[in-house]
Amino acid sequence: MKTREQKGRELGQGDMLVQLVRKGLLSVADAASEAGLSSEVFEQQMKSQKS
């Protein structure tokens, strides 16, 4: 079972990866790899997040 702190860190990391991709500083493939996701799943998550 994850603690609130762990969940918060994971959410923050995901948000940061999305922002780096949107700024063109990181590729979707690299961000997805860092997040432990497939590129397709990462892109879906990006689309579901607000800009």
mmCIF entry with sequence, helices, sheets and N, C-alpha, C, O atoms, coordinates in Angstrom:
data_MODEL
# 
_entry.id   MODEL 
# 
_entity.id                         1 
_entity.type                       polymer 
_entity.pdbx_number_of_molecules   1 
# 
_entity_poly.entity_id                      1 
_entity_poly.type                           'polypeptide(L)' 
_entity_poly.nstd_linkage                   no 
_entity_poly.nstd_monomer                   no 
_entity_poly.pdbx_seq_one_letter_code       MKTREQKGRELGQGDMLVQLVRKGLLSVADAASEAGLSSEVFEQQMKSQKS 
_entity_poly.pdbx_seq_one_letter_code_can   MKTREQKGRELGQGDMLVQLVRKGLLSVADAASEAGLSSEVFEQQMKSQKS 
_entity_poly.pdbx_strand_id                 A 
# 
loop_
_entity_poly_seq.entity_id 
_entity_poly_seq.num 
_entity_poly_seq.mon_id 
_entity_poly_seq.hetero 
1 1  MET n 
1 2  LYS n 
1 3  THR n 
1 4  ARG n 
1 5  GLU n 
1 6  GLN n 
1 7  LYS n 
1 8  GLY n 
1 9  ARG n 
1 10 GLU n 
1 11 LEU n 
1 12 GLY n 
1 13 GLN n 
1 14 GLY n 
1 15 ASP n 
1 16 MET n 
1 17 LEU n 
1 18 VAL n 
1 19 GLN n 
1 20 LEU n 
1 21 VAL n 
1 22 ARG n 
1 23 LYS n 
1 24 GLY n 
1 25 LEU n 
1 26 LEU n 
1 27 SER n 
1 28 VAL n 
1 29 ALA n 
1 30 ASP n 
1 31 ALA n 
1 32 ALA n 
1 33 SER n 
1 34 GLU n 
1 35 ALA n 
1 36 GLY n 
1 37 LEU n 
1 38 SER n 
1 39 SER n 
1 40 GLU n 
1 41 VAL n 
1 42 PHE n 
1 43 GLU n 
1 44 GLN n 
1 45 GLN n 
1 46 MET n 
1 47 LYS n 
1 48 SER n 
1 49 GLN n 
1 50 LYS n 
1 51 SER n 
# 
_struct_asym.id          A 
_struct_asym.entity_id   1 
# 
loop_
_struct_conf.conf_type_id 
_struct_conf.id 
_struct_conf.pdbx_PDB_helix_id 
_struct_conf.beg_label_comp_id 
_struct_conf.beg_label_asym_id 
_struct_conf.beg_label_seq_id 
_struct_conf.pdbx_beg_PDB_ins_code 
_struct_conf.end_label_comp_id 
_struct_conf.end_label_asym_id 
_struct_conf.end_label_seq_id 
_struct_conf.pdbx_end_PDB_ins_code 
_struct_conf.beg_auth_comp_id 
_struct_conf.beg_auth_asym_id 
_struct_conf.beg_auth_seq_id 
_struct_conf.end_auth_comp_id 
_struct_conf.end_auth_asym_id 
_struct_conf.end_auth_seq_id 
_struct_conf.pdbx_PDB_helix_class 
_struct_conf.details 
_struct_conf.pdbx_PDB_helix_length 
HELX_P HELX_P1 AA1 ARG A 4  ? ARG A 22 ? ARG A 4  ARG A 22 1 ? 19 
HELX_P HELX_P2 AA2 VAL A 28 ? ALA A 35 ? VAL A 28 ALA A 35 1 ? 8  
HELX_P HELX_P3 AA3 SER A 39 ? SER A 48 ? SER A 39 SER A 48 1 ? 10 
# 
_struct_conf_type.id          HELX_P 
_struct_conf_type.criteria    ? 
_struct_conf_type.reference   ? 
# 
loop_
_atom_site.group_PDB 
_atom_site.id 
_atom_site.type_symbol 
_atom_site.label_atom_id 
_atom_site.label_alt_id 
_atom_site.label_comp_id 
_atom_site.label_asym_id 
_atom_site.label_entity_id 
_atom_site.label_seq_id 
_atom_site.pdbx_PDB_ins_code 
_atom_site.Cartn_x 
_atom_site.Cartn_y 
_atom_site.Cartn_z 
_atom_site.occupancy 
_atom_site.B_iso_or_equiv 
_atom_site.pdbx_formal_charge 
_atom_site.auth_seq_id 
_atom_site.auth_comp_id 
_atom_site.auth_asym_id 
_atom_site.auth_atom_id 
_atom_site.pdbx_PDB_model_num 
ATOM 1   N N  . MET A 1 1  ? 0.831  -1.177 0.000   1.00 0.00 ? 1  MET A N  1 
ATOM 2   C CA . MET A 1 1  ? 0.000  0.000  0.000   1.00 0.00 ? 1  MET A CA 1 
ATOM 3   C C  . MET A 1 1  ? 0.881  1.249  0.000   1.00 0.00 ? 1  MET A C  1 
ATOM 4   O O  . MET A 1 1  ? 1.799  1.380  0.810   1.00 0.00 ? 1  MET A O  1 
ATOM 5   N N  . LYS A 1 2  ? 0.581  2.165  -0.929  1.00 0.00 ? 2  LYS A N  1 
ATOM 6   C CA . LYS A 1 2  ? 1.385  3.369  -1.047  1.00 0.00 ? 2  LYS A CA 1 
ATOM 7   C C  . LYS A 1 2  ? 0.917  4.423  -0.050  1.00 0.00 ? 2  LYS A C  1 
ATOM 8   O O  . LYS A 1 2  ? -0.268 4.555  0.258   1.00 0.00 ? 2  LYS A O  1 
ATOM 9   N N  . THR A 1 3  ? 1.891  5.152  0.428   1.00 0.00 ? 3  THR A N  1 
ATOM 10  C CA . THR A 1 3  ? 1.555  6.242  1.329   1.00 0.00 ? 3  THR A CA 1 
ATOM 11  C C  . THR A 1 3  ? 1.128  7.462  0.515   1.00 0.00 ? 3  THR A C  1 
ATOM 12  O O  . THR A 1 3  ? 1.359  7.525  -0.692  1.00 0.00 ? 3  THR A O  1 
ATOM 13  N N  . ARG A 1 4  ? 0.517  8.406  1.171   1.00 0.00 ? 4  ARG A N  1 
ATOM 14  C CA . ARG A 1 4  ? 0.117  9.644  0.493   1.00 0.00 ? 4  ARG A CA 1 
ATOM 15  C C  . ARG A 1 4  ? 1.326  10.358 -0.074  1.00 0.00 ? 4  ARG A C  1 
ATOM 16  O O  . ARG A 1 4  ? 1.268  10.940 -1.157  1.00 0.00 ? 4  ARG A O  1 
ATOM 17  N N  . GLU A 1 5  ? 2.410  10.310 0.658   1.00 0.00 ? 5  GLU A N  1 
ATOM 18  C CA . GLU A 1 5  ? 3.630  10.973 0.213   1.00 0.00 ? 5  GLU A CA 1 
ATOM 19  C C  . GLU A 1 5  ? 4.145  10.349 -1.078  1.00 0.00 ? 5  GLU A C  1 
ATOM 20  O O  . GLU A 1 5  ? 4.544  11.069 -1.993  1.00 0.00 ? 5  GLU A O  1 
ATOM 21  N N  . GLN A 1 6  ? 4.144  9.026  -1.165  1.00 0.00 ? 6  GLN A N  1 
ATOM 22  C CA . GLN A 1 6  ? 4.585  8.342  -2.377  1.00 0.00 ? 6  GLN A CA 1 
ATOM 23  C C  . GLN A 1 6  ? 3.686  8.690  -3.560  1.00 0.00 ? 6  GLN A C  1 
ATOM 24  O O  . GLN A 1 6  ? 4.171  8.956  -4.659  1.00 0.00 ? 6  GLN A O  1 
ATOM 25  N N  . LYS A 1 7  ? 2.390  8.688  -3.332  1.00 0.00 ? 7  LYS A N  1 
ATOM 26  C CA . LYS A 1 7  ? 1.450  9.030  -4.396  1.00 0.00 ? 7  LYS A CA 1 
ATOM 27  C C  . LYS A 1 7  ? 1.680  10.454 -4.869  1.00 0.00 ? 7  LYS A C  1 
ATOM 28  O O  . LYS A 1 7  ? 1.651  10.727 -6.069  1.00 0.00 ? 7  LYS A O  1 
ATOM 29  N N  . GLY A 1 8  ? 1.908  11.356 -3.933  1.00 0.00 ? 8  GLY A N  1 
ATOM 30  C CA . GLY A 1 8  ? 2.160  12.753 -4.271  1.00 0.00 ? 8  GLY A CA 1 
ATOM 31  C C  . GLY A 1 8  ? 3.416  12.929 -5.107  1.00 0.00 ? 8  GLY A C  1 
ATOM 32  O O  . GLY A 1 8  ? 3.432  13.701 -6.066  1.00 0.00 ? 8  GLY A O  1 
ATOM 33  N N  . ARG A 1 9  ? 4.458  12.215 -4.740  1.00 0.00 ? 9  ARG A N  1 
ATOM 34  C CA . ARG A 1 9  ? 5.706  12.276 -5.509  1.00 0.00 ? 9  ARG A CA 1 
ATOM 35  C C  . ARG A 1 9  ? 5.494  11.777 -6.926  1.00 0.00 ? 9  ARG A C  1 
ATOM 36  O O  . ARG A 1 9  ? 5.971  12.385 -7.884  1.00 0.00 ? 9  ARG A O  1 
ATOM 37  N N  . GLU A 1 10 ? 4.772  10.661 -7.057  1.00 0.00 ? 10 GLU A N  1 
ATOM 38  C CA . GLU A 1 10 ? 4.519  10.089 -8.379  1.00 0.00 ? 10 GLU A CA 1 
ATOM 39  C C  . GLU A 1 10 ? 3.706  11.050 -9.246  1.00 0.00 ? 10 GLU A C  1 
ATOM 40  O O  . GLU A 1 10 ? 3.990  11.210 -10.434 1.00 0.00 ? 10 GLU A O  1 
ATOM 41  N N  . LEU A 1 11 ? 2.709  11.680 -8.660  1.00 0.00 ? 11 LEU A N  1 
ATOM 42  C CA . LEU A 1 11 ? 1.909  12.646 -9.413  1.00 0.00 ? 11 LEU A CA 1 
ATOM 43  C C  . LEU A 1 11 ? 2.763  13.839 -9.837  1.00 0.00 ? 11 LEU A C  1 
ATOM 44  O O  . LEU A 1 11 ? 2.664  14.312 -10.970 1.00 0.00 ? 11 LEU A O  1 
ATOM 45  N N  . GLY A 1 12 ? 3.585  14.312 -8.939  1.00 0.00 ? 12 GLY A N  1 
ATOM 46  C CA . GLY A 1 12 ? 4.464  15.436 -9.254  1.00 0.00 ? 12 GLY A CA 1 
ATOM 47  C C  . GLY A 1 12 ? 5.448  15.096 -10.354 1.00 0.00 ? 12 GLY A C  1 
ATOM 48  O O  . GLY A 1 12 ? 5.697  15.912 -11.241 1.00 0.00 ? 12 GLY A O  1 
ATOM 49  N N  . GLN A 1 13 ? 6.007  13.904 -10.305 1.00 0.00 ? 13 GLN A N  1 
ATOM 50  C CA . GLN A 1 13 ? 6.948  13.474 -11.331 1.00 0.00 ? 13 GLN A CA 1 
ATOM 51  C C  . GLN A 1 13 ? 6.240  13.391 -12.683 1.00 0.00 ? 13 GLN A C  1 
ATOM 52  O O  . GLN A 1 13 ? 6.776  13.825 -13.702 1.00 0.00 ? 13 GLN A O  1 
ATOM 53  N N  . GLY A 1 14 ? 5.044  12.835 -12.680 1.00 0.00 ? 14 GLY A N  1 
ATOM 54  C CA . GLY A 1 14 ? 4.283  12.726 -13.926 1.00 0.00 ? 14 GLY A CA 1 
ATOM 55  C C  . GLY A 1 14 ? 3.980  14.086 -14.510 1.00 0.00 ? 14 GLY A C  1 
ATOM 56  O O  . GLY A 1 14 ? 4.099  14.284 -15.719 1.00 0.00 ? 14 GLY A O  1 
ATOM 57  N N  . ASP A 1 15 ? 3.585  15.032 -13.661 1.00 0.00 ? 15 ASP A N  1 
ATOM 58  C CA . ASP A 1 15 ? 3.306  16.393 -14.118 1.00 0.00 ? 15 ASP A CA 1 
ATOM 59  C C  . ASP A 1 15 ? 4.554  17.034 -14.719 1.00 0.00 ? 15 ASP A C  1 
ATOM 60  O O  . ASP A 1 15 ? 4.483  17.695 -15.755 1.00 0.00 ? 15 ASP A O  1 
ATOM 61  N N  . MET A 1 16 ? 5.677  16.837 -14.073 1.00 0.00 ? 16 MET A N  1 
ATOM 62  C CA . MET A 1 16 ? 6.928  17.415 -14.559 1.00 0.00 ? 16 MET A CA 1 
ATOM 63  C C  . MET A 1 16 ? 7.309  16.813 -15.914 1.00 0.00 ? 16 MET A C  1 
ATOM 64  O O  . MET A 1 16 ? 7.749  17.535 -16.809 1.00 0.00 ? 16 MET A O  1 
ATOM 65  N N  . LEU A 1 17 ? 7.144  15.514 -16.068 1.00 0.00 ? 17 LEU A N  1 
ATOM 66  C CA . LEU A 1 17 ? 7.467  14.879 -17.346 1.00 0.00 ? 17 LEU A CA 1 
ATOM 67  C C  . LEU A 1 17 ? 6.578  15.418 -18.459 1.00 0.00 ? 17 LEU A C  1 
ATOM 68  O O  . LEU A 1 17 ? 7.053  15.675 -19.566 1.00 0.00 ? 17 LEU A O  1 
ATOM 69  N N  . VAL A 1 18 ? 5.300  15.589 -18.173 1.00 0.00 ? 18 VAL A N  1 
ATOM 70  C CA . VAL A 1 18 ? 4.370  16.134 -19.166 1.00 0.00 ? 18 VAL A CA 1 
ATOM 71  C C  . VAL A 1 18 ? 4.811  17.541 -19.566 1.00 0.00 ? 18 VAL A C  1 
ATOM 72  O O  . VAL A 1 18 ? 4.826  17.862 -20.754 1.00 0.00 ? 18 VAL A O  1 
ATOM 73  N N  . GLN A 1 19 ? 5.165  18.372 -18.612 1.00 0.00 ? 19 GLN A N  1 
ATOM 74  C CA . GLN A 1 19 ? 5.583  19.742 -18.915 1.00 0.00 ? 19 GLN A CA 1 
ATOM 75  C C  . GLN A 1 19 ? 6.856  19.763 -19.752 1.00 0.00 ? 19 GLN A C  1 
ATOM 76  O O  . GLN A 1 19 ? 6.982  20.582 -20.663 1.00 0.00 ? 19 GLN A O  1 
ATOM 77  N N  . LEU A 1 20 ? 7.797  18.876 -19.458 1.00 0.00 ? 20 LEU A N  1 
ATOM 78  C CA . LEU A 1 20 ? 9.035  18.818 -20.234 1.00 0.00 ? 20 LEU A CA 1 
ATOM 79  C C  . LEU A 1 20 ? 8.762  18.395 -21.675 1.00 0.00 ? 20 LEU A C  1 
ATOM 80  O O  . LEU A 1 20 ? 9.390  18.903 -22.603 1.00 0.00 ? 20 LEU A O  1 
ATOM 81  N N  . VAL A 1 21 ? 7.834  17.473 -21.860 1.00 0.00 ? 21 VAL A N  1 
ATOM 82  C CA . VAL A 1 21 ? 7.462  17.050 -23.219 1.00 0.00 ? 21 VAL A CA 1 
ATOM 83  C C  . VAL A 1 21 ? 6.792  18.211 -23.941 1.00 0.00 ? 21 VAL A C  1 
ATOM 84  O O  . VAL A 1 21 ? 7.126  18.497 -25.090 1.00 0.00 ? 21 VAL A O  1 
ATOM 85  N N  . ARG A 1 22 ? 5.863  18.874 -23.290 1.00 0.00 ? 22 ARG A N  1 
ATOM 86  C CA . ARG A 1 22 ? 5.140  19.994 -23.925 1.00 0.00 ? 22 ARG A CA 1 
ATOM 87  C C  . ARG A 1 22 ? 6.079  21.138 -24.297 1.00 0.00 ? 22 ARG A C  1 
ATOM 88  O O  . ARG A 1 22 ? 5.837  21.843 -25.276 1.00 0.00 ? 22 ARG A O  1 
ATOM 89  N N  . LYS A 1 23 ? 7.135  21.326 -23.532 1.00 0.00 ? 23 LYS A N  1 
ATOM 90  C CA . LYS A 1 23 ? 8.110  22.382 -23.835 1.00 0.00 ? 23 LYS A CA 1 
ATOM 91  C C  . LYS A 1 23 ? 9.124  21.938 -24.890 1.00 0.00 ? 23 LYS A C  1 
ATOM 92  O O  . LYS A 1 23 ? 9.939  22.741 -25.344 1.00 0.00 ? 23 LYS A O  1 
ATOM 93  N N  . GLY A 1 24 ? 9.077  20.668 -25.279 1.00 0.00 ? 24 GLY A N  1 
ATOM 94  C CA . GLY A 1 24 ? 9.995  20.162 -26.291 1.00 0.00 ? 24 GLY A CA 1 
ATOM 95  C C  . GLY A 1 24 ? 11.367 19.807 -25.753 1.00 0.00 ? 24 GLY A C  1 
ATOM 96  O O  . GLY A 1 24 ? 12.313 19.642 -26.523 1.00 0.00 ? 24 GLY A O  1 
ATOM 97  N N  . LEU A 1 25 ? 11.485 19.690 -24.447 1.00 0.00 ? 25 LEU A N  1 
ATOM 98  C CA . LEU A 1 25 ? 12.773 19.385 -23.825 1.00 0.00 ? 25 LEU A CA 1 
ATOM 99  C C  . LEU A 1 25 ? 13.001 17.887 -23.642 1.00 0.00 ? 25 LEU A C  1 
ATOM 100 O O  . LEU A 1 25 ? 14.122 17.451 -23.378 1.00 0.00 ? 25 LEU A O  1 
ATOM 101 N N  . LEU A 1 26 ? 11.933 17.101 -23.784 1.00 0.00 ? 26 LEU A N  1 
ATOM 102 C CA . LEU A 1 26 ? 12.016 15.660 -23.576 1.00 0.00 ? 26 LEU A CA 1 
ATOM 103 C C  . LEU A 1 26 ? 11.064 14.990 -24.554 1.00 0.00 ? 26 LEU A C  1 
ATOM 104 O O  . LEU A 1 26 ? 9.959  15.479 -24.787 1.00 0.00 ? 26 LEU A O  1 
ATOM 105 N N  . SER A 1 27 ? 11.490 13.879 -25.123 1.00 0.00 ? 27 SER A N  1 
ATOM 106 C CA . SER A 1 27 ? 10.620 13.165 -26.061 1.00 0.00 ? 27 SER A CA 1 
ATOM 107 C C  . SER A 1 27 ? 9.563  12.379 -25.292 1.00 0.00 ? 27 SER A C  1 
ATOM 108 O O  . SER A 1 27 ? 9.739  12.046 -24.120 1.00 0.00 ? 27 SER A O  1 
ATOM 109 N N  . VAL A 1 28 ? 8.473  12.093 -25.975 1.00 0.00 ? 28 VAL A N  1 
ATOM 110 C CA . VAL A 1 28 ? 7.414  11.282 -25.368 1.00 0.00 ? 28 VAL A CA 1 
ATOM 111 C C  . VAL A 1 28 ? 7.965  9.915  -24.988 1.00 0.00 ? 28 VAL A C  1 
ATOM 112 O O  . VAL A 1 28 ? 7.656  9.395  -23.916 1.00 0.00 ? 28 VAL A O  1 
ATOM 113 N N  . ALA A 1 29 ? 8.774  9.337  -25.857 1.00 0.00 ? 29 ALA A N  1 
ATOM 114 C CA . ALA A 1 29 ? 9.337  8.010  -25.584 1.00 0.00 ? 29 ALA A CA 1 
ATOM 115 C C  . ALA A 1 29 ? 10.205 8.021  -24.330 1.00 0.00 ? 29 ALA A C  1 
ATOM 116 O O  . ALA A 1 29 ? 10.123 7.107  -23.509 1.00 0.00 ? 29 ALA A O  1 
ATOM 117 N N  . ASP A 1 30 ? 11.029 9.046  -24.179 1.00 0.00 ? 30 ASP A N  1 
ATOM 118 C CA . ASP A 1 30 ? 11.896 9.134  -22.996 1.00 0.00 ? 30 ASP A CA 1 
ATOM 119 C C  . ASP A 1 30 ? 11.085 9.377  -21.725 1.00 0.00 ? 30 ASP A C  1 
ATOM 120 O O  . ASP A 1 30 ? 11.364 8.792  -20.679 1.00 0.00 ? 30 ASP A O  1 
ATOM 121 N N  . ALA A 1 31 ? 10.087 10.240 -21.827 1.00 0.00 ? 31 ALA A N  1 
ATOM 122 C CA . ALA A 1 31 ? 9.241  10.524 -20.667 1.00 0.00 ? 31 ALA A CA 1 
ATOM 123 C C  . ALA A 1 31 ? 8.470  9.273  -20.251 1.00 0.00 ? 31 ALA A C  1 
ATOM 124 O O  . ALA A 1 31 ? 8.370  8.963  -19.064 1.00 0.00 ? 31 ALA A O  1 
ATOM 125 N N  . ALA A 1 32 ? 7.933  8.566  -21.227 1.00 0.00 ? 32 ALA A N  1 
ATOM 126 C CA . ALA A 1 32 ? 7.188  7.341  -20.937 1.00 0.00 ? 32 ALA A CA 1 
ATOM 127 C C  . ALA A 1 32 ? 8.091  6.306  -20.277 1.00 0.00 ? 32 ALA A C  1 
ATOM 128 O O  . ALA A 1 32 ? 7.688  5.643  -19.322 1.00 0.00 ? 32 ALA A O  1 
ATOM 129 N N  . SER A 1 33 ? 9.295  6.172  -20.781 1.00 0.00 ? 33 SER A N  1 
ATOM 130 C CA . SER A 1 33 ? 10.251 5.231  -20.200 1.00 0.00 ? 33 SER A CA 1 
ATOM 131 C C  . SER A 1 33 ? 10.559 5.590  -18.753 1.00 0.00 ? 33 SER A C  1 
ATOM 132 O O  . SER A 1 33 ? 10.605 4.717  -17.886 1.00 0.00 ? 33 SER A O  1 
ATOM 133 N N  . GLU A 1 34 ? 10.768 6.867  -18.497 1.00 0.00 ? 34 GLU A N  1 
ATOM 134 C CA . GLU A 1 34 ? 11.062 7.335  -17.135 1.00 0.00 ? 34 GLU A CA 1 
ATOM 135 C C  . GLU A 1 34 ? 9.892  7.069  -16.192 1.00 0.00 ? 34 GLU A C  1 
ATOM 136 O O  . GLU A 1 34 ? 10.087 6.777  -15.013 1.00 0.00 ? 34 GLU A O  1 
ATOM 137 N N  . ALA A 1 35 ? 8.660  7.175  -16.732 1.00 0.00 ? 35 ALA A N  1 
ATOM 138 C CA . ALA A 1 35 ? 7.458  6.953  -15.929 1.00 0.00 ? 35 ALA A CA 1 
ATOM 139 C C  . ALA A 1 35 ? 7.100  5.470  -15.825 1.00 0.00 ? 35 ALA A C  1 
ATOM 140 O O  . ALA A 1 35 ? 6.214  5.097  -15.057 1.00 0.00 ? 35 ALA A O  1 
ATOM 141 N N  . GLY A 1 36 ? 7.781  4.635  -16.591 1.00 0.00 ? 36 GLY A N  1 
ATOM 142 C CA . GLY A 1 36 ? 7.481  3.198  -16.562 1.00 0.00 ? 36 GLY A CA 1 
ATOM 143 C C  . GLY A 1 36 ? 6.208  2.853  -17.315 1.00 0.00 ? 36 GLY A C  1 
ATOM 144 O O  . GLY A 1 36 ? 5.509  1.901  -16.969 1.00 0.00 ? 36 GLY A O  1 
ATOM 145 N N  . LEU A 1 37 ? 5.911  3.642  -18.355 1.00 0.00 ? 37 LEU A N  1 
ATOM 146 C CA . LEU A 1 37 ? 4.695  3.447  -19.142 1.00 0.00 ? 37 LEU A CA 1 
ATOM 147 C C  . LEU A 1 37 ? 5.062  3.269  -20.610 1.00 0.00 ? 37 LEU A C  1 
ATOM 148 O O  . LEU A 1 37 ? 6.183  3.563  -21.028 1.00 0.00 ? 37 LEU A O  1 
ATOM 149 N N  . SER A 1 38 ? 4.095  2.781  -21.384 1.00 0.00 ? 38 SER A N  1 
ATOM 150 C CA . SER A 1 38 ? 4.291  2.757  -22.828 1.00 0.00 ? 38 SER A CA 1 
ATOM 151 C C  . SER A 1 38 ? 4.075  4.170  -23.351 1.00 0.00 ? 38 SER A C  1 
ATOM 152 O O  . SER A 1 38 ? 3.438  4.991  -22.692 1.00 0.00 ? 38 SER A O  1 
ATOM 153 N N  . SER A 1 39 ? 4.598  4.445  -24.517 1.00 0.00 ? 39 SER A N  1 
ATOM 154 C CA . SER A 1 39 ? 4.414  5.768  -25.118 1.00 0.00 ? 39 SER A CA 1 
ATOM 155 C C  . SER A 1 39 ? 2.946  6.078  -25.321 1.00 0.00 ? 39 SER A C  1 
ATOM 156 O O  . SER A 1 39 ? 2.511  7.212  -25.123 1.00 0.00 ? 39 SER A O  1 
ATOM 157 N N  . GLU A 1 40 ? 2.177  5.069  -25.719 1.00 0.00 ? 40 GLU A N  1 
ATOM 158 C CA . GLU A 1 40 ? 0.750  5.263  -25.968 1.00 0.00 ? 40 GLU A CA 1 
ATOM 159 C C  . GLU A 1 40 ? 0.015  5.666  -24.686 1.00 0.00 ? 40 GLU A C  1 
ATOM 160 O O  . GLU A 1 40 ? -0.796 6.592  -24.698 1.00 0.00 ? 40 GLU A O  1 
ATOM 161 N N  . VAL A 1 41 ? 0.299  4.976  -23.596 1.00 0.00 ? 41 VAL A N  1 
ATOM 162 C CA . VAL A 1 41 ? -0.361 5.278  -22.321 1.00 0.00 ? 41 VAL A CA 1 
ATOM 163 C C  . VAL A 1 41 ? 0.056  6.663  -21.835 1.00 0.00 ? 41 VAL A C  1 
ATOM 164 O O  . VAL A 1 41 ? -0.779 7.418  -21.337 1.00 0.00 ? 41 VAL A O  1 
ATOM 165 N N  . PHE A 1 42 ? 1.325  7.002  -21.974 1.00 0.00 ? 42 PHE A N  1 
ATOM 166 C CA . PHE A 1 42 ? 1.797  8.310  -21.546 1.00 0.00 ? 42 PHE A CA 1 
ATOM 167 C C  . PHE A 1 42 ? 1.101  9.412  -22.347 1.00 0.00 ? 42 PHE A C  1 
ATOM 168 O O  . PHE A 1 42 ? 0.679  10.420 -21.779 1.00 0.00 ? 42 PHE A O  1 
ATOM 169 N N  . GLU A 1 43 ? 0.980  9.224  -23.661 1.00 0.00 ? 43 GLU A N  1 
ATOM 170 C CA . GLU A 1 43 ? 0.299  10.221 -24.495 1.00 0.00 ? 43 GLU A CA 1 
ATOM 171 C C  . GLU A 1 43 ? -1.164 10.371 -24.092 1.00 0.00 ? 43 GLU A C  1 
ATOM 172 O O  . GLU A 1 43 ? -1.693 11.482 -24.083 1.00 0.00 ? 43 GLU A O  1 
ATOM 173 N N  . GLN A 1 44 ? -1.814 9.269  -23.761 1.00 0.00 ? 44 GLN A N  1 
ATOM 174 C CA . GLN A 1 44 ? -3.205 9.347  -23.314 1.00 0.00 ? 44 GLN A CA 1 
ATOM 175 C C  . GLN A 1 44 ? -3.312 10.148 -22.021 1.00 0.00 ? 44 GLN A C  1 
ATOM 176 O O  . GLN A 1 44 ? -4.238 10.940 -21.848 1.00 0.00 ? 44 GLN A O  1 
ATOM 177 N N  . GLN A 1 45 ? -2.367 9.940  -21.123 1.00 0.00 ? 45 GLN A N  1 
ATOM 178 C CA . GLN A 1 45 ? -2.367 10.684 -19.871 1.00 0.00 ? 45 GLN A CA 1 
ATOM 179 C C  . GLN A 1 45 ? -2.112 12.166 -20.116 1.00 0.00 ? 45 GLN A C  1 
ATOM 180 O O  . GLN A 1 45 ? -2.689 13.021 -19.444 1.00 0.00 ? 45 GLN A O  1 
ATOM 181 N N  . MET A 1 46 ? -1.244 12.466 -21.080 1.00 0.00 ? 46 MET A N  1 
ATOM 182 C CA . MET A 1 46 ? -0.978 13.868 -21.414 1.00 0.00 ? 46 MET A CA 1 
ATOM 183 C C  . MET A 1 46 ? -2.259 14.536 -21.921 1.00 0.00 ? 46 MET A C  1 
ATOM 184 O O  . MET A 1 46 ? -2.565 15.667 -21.546 1.00 0.00 ? 46 MET A O  1 
ATOM 185 N N  . LYS A 1 47 ? -2.988 13.845 -22.759 1.00 0.00 ? 47 LYS A N  1 
ATOM 186 C CA . LYS A 1 47 ? -4.207 14.404 -23.337 1.00 0.00 ? 47 LYS A CA 1 
ATOM 187 C C  . LYS A 1 47 ? -5.276 14.621 -22.277 1.00 0.00 ? 47 LYS A C  1 
ATOM 188 O O  . LYS A 1 47 ? -6.096 15.531 -22.394 1.00 0.00 ? 47 LYS A O  1 
ATOM 189 N N  . SER A 1 48 ? -5.268 13.793 -21.253 1.00 0.00 ? 48 SER A N  1 
ATOM 190 C CA . SER A 1 48 ? -6.285 13.915 -20.206 1.00 0.00 ? 48 SER A CA 1 
ATOM 191 C C  . SER A 1 48 ? -5.968 15.028 -19.204 1.00 0.00 ? 48 SER A C  1 
ATOM 192 O O  . SER A 1 48 ? -6.842 15.457 -18.451 1.00 0.00 ? 48 SER A O  1 
ATOM 193 N N  . GLN A 1 49 ? -4.715 15.491 -19.198 1.00 0.00 ? 49 GLN A N  1 
ATOM 194 C CA . GLN A 1 49 ? -4.314 16.571 -18.293 1.00 0.00 ? 49 GLN A CA 1 
ATOM 195 C C  . GLN A 1 49 ? -4.592 17.916 -18.930 1.00 0.00 ? 49 GLN A C  1 
ATOM 196 O O  . GLN A 1 49 ? -4.534 18.064 -20.151 1.00 0.00 ? 49 GLN A O  1 
ATOM 197 N N  . LYS A 1 50 ? -4.892 18.886 -18.100 1.00 0.00 ? 50 LYS A N  1 
ATOM 198 C CA . LYS A 1 50 ? -5.079 20.253 -18.585 1.00 0.00 ? 50 LYS A CA 1 
ATOM 199 C C  . LYS A 1 50 ? -3.743 20.832 -18.993 1.00 0.00 ? 50 LYS A C  1 
ATOM 200 O O  . LYS A 1 50 ? -2.699 20.402 -18.503 1.00 0.00 ? 50 LYS A O  1 
ATOM 201 N N  . SER A 1 51 ? -3.767 21.783 -19.867 1.00 0.00 ? 51 SER A N  1 
ATOM 202 C CA . SER A 1 51 ? -2.535 22.427 -20.368 1.00 0.00 ? 51 SER A CA 1 
ATOM 203 C C  . SER A 1 51 ? -1.850 23.228 -19.311 1.00 0.00 ? 51 SER A C  1 
ATOM 204 O O  . SER A 1 51 ? -0.807 23.828 -19.570 1.00 0.00 ? 51 SER A O  1 
# 
